Amino acid sequence: QVQLVESGGGLVQPGGSLRLSCAASIRLTSIYAMGWYRQAPGQQRELVVSINSGGTTNYADSVKGRFTISRDFAKDTVYLQMNSLKPEDTANYYCNAKVFRGATMTGYWGQGTQVTVSS
C-alpha cells in the first residue's frame, strides 16, 4: 500500500501563487509516474500534470507556462508550483502515483487539498 499526503492548498487571490506538496510513503524511485489531478464541483477529475520516472512531463494546456511539477528524491515528495492563478483553477487537487508490482500497475490517490482562487 502506498500513501500519499497532500498539503499546501488554500485561498489565494487571482494572480497569486501556491505550492502544493505530495509526500509519498515509498521512495520516488519506486514509482513509475506521479501526477496532479484536479476536480471542480460538478466536473470530472482532470489531469493537471504528470511526470514519469524518466522525468518526462505532460501538462494540461490550461496550465502550461503557469504550473511546474518538480520532485525531491531526498524527501520523496513531489511539488506543484502554481503561479498566475485564475478563478478557474479553483478545485480539489489530488496527487496520484502509479506503481508497478511485477507486470501489474496500481494507481494510488491522496486525500486531496482544496485550492480556491478568489478575490
C-alpha positions in Angstrom: 0.0 0.0 0.0 1.3 3.5 -0.9 0.2 6.5 1.0 0.2 10.0 -0.5 -0.3 13.1 1.7 -1.0 16.4 0.0 -0.6 19.8 1.6 -0.3 23.4 0.6 -3.8 24.3 -0.6 -5.7 27.3 0.5 -7.3 30.6 -0.6 -5.4 32.9 -2.9 -6.3 35.9 -4.9 -6.3 35.8 -8.7 -2.7 36.3 -10.0 -1.3 34.8 -6.8 0.8 31.6 -6.2 0.6 28.4 -4.2 2.9 25.4 -3.9 1.3 22.0 -3.3 3.3 19.1 -1.8 2.7 15.4 -2.1 4.7 13.2 0.3 4.9 9.5 -0.7 5.3 6.7 1.8 7.7 4.9 -0.5 10.8 6.0 -2.4 10.0 8.1 -5.5 12.5 5.9 -7.4 10.0 3.0 -6.8 7.2 5.0 -8.5 6.7 4.7 -12.3 4.8 8.0 -12.6 3.3 10.7 -10.5 0.7 13.3 -11.3 -1.5 16.0 -10.1 -5.2 16.0 -10.9 -8.0 18.3 -10.0 -11.7 18.2 -9.7 -14.1 21.1 -9.5 -17.6 20.8 -8.2 -19.8 19.1 -10.8 -16.8 18.4 -13.0 -14.9 15.3 -13.9 -11.4 14.8 -12.4 -8.8 16.0 -14.9 -5.1 15.7 -15.3 -3.1 18.8 -14.5 0.4 17.4 -15.0 2.2 14.1 -14.8 5.8 13.2 -14.6 7.3 9.7 -15.3 10.4 8.1 -13.9 12.5 9.4 -16.7 11.4 13.0 -16.0 9.1 13.4 -19.0 6.2 15.8 -18.1 2.8 16.2 -19.6 0.9 19.4 -18.8 -2.7 20.3 -19.5 -2.9 23.1 -22.0 -4.8 25.2 -19.5 -1.8 25.3 -17.0 1.2 25.4 -19.4 3.5 28.2 -18.6 1.9 28.8 -15.2 2.3 25.5 -13.3 5.5 23.5 -12.7 5.9 20.0 -11.3 9.1 19.0 -9.5 10.5 16.2 -7.4 12.7 16.0 -4.3 14.1 12.5 -4.2 15.7 13.1 -0.8 12.2 13.8 0.7 10.2 11.5 -1.6 8.0 14.5 -2.3 6.5 15.9 -5.5 5.6 19.6 -5.7 3.2 21.6 -7.9 4.2 25.2 -8.1 1.2 27.2 -9.3 1.7 30.8 -10.5 -0.7 33.3 -12.1 -3.6 31.5 -10.6 -7.1 32.1 -12.1 -10.5 31.6 -10.6 -11.0 28.6 -13.0 -8.1 26.9 -11.2 -10.3 26.5 -8.2 -10.7 22.8 -7.4 -9.7 20.0 -5.1 -6.2 18.9 -6.2 -5.2 15.2 -5.9 -1.8 13.6 -6.1 -1.6 10.3 -7.9 1.1 7.6 -8.1 1.4 4.7 -10.5 3.4 1.8 -9.1 4.4 -1.4 -10.9 4.3 -4.7 -8.9 5.6 -7.2 -11.3 3.6 -6.7 -14.5 0.7 -5.1 -12.7 0.3 -1.3 -12.4 -1.7 0.1 -9.5 -2.7 3.7 -9.0 -2.9 5.4 -5.6 -4.5 8.6 -4.7 -4.1 11.1 -1.9 -6.9 12.7 0.0 -6.8 15.9 -1.9 -6.2 19.5 -1.0 -8.5 22.4 -1.8 -7.4 25.3 -3.8 -9.7 28.4 -4.0 -8.8 31.3 -6.2 -11.0 34.3 -5.4 -10.9 38.0 -4.7 
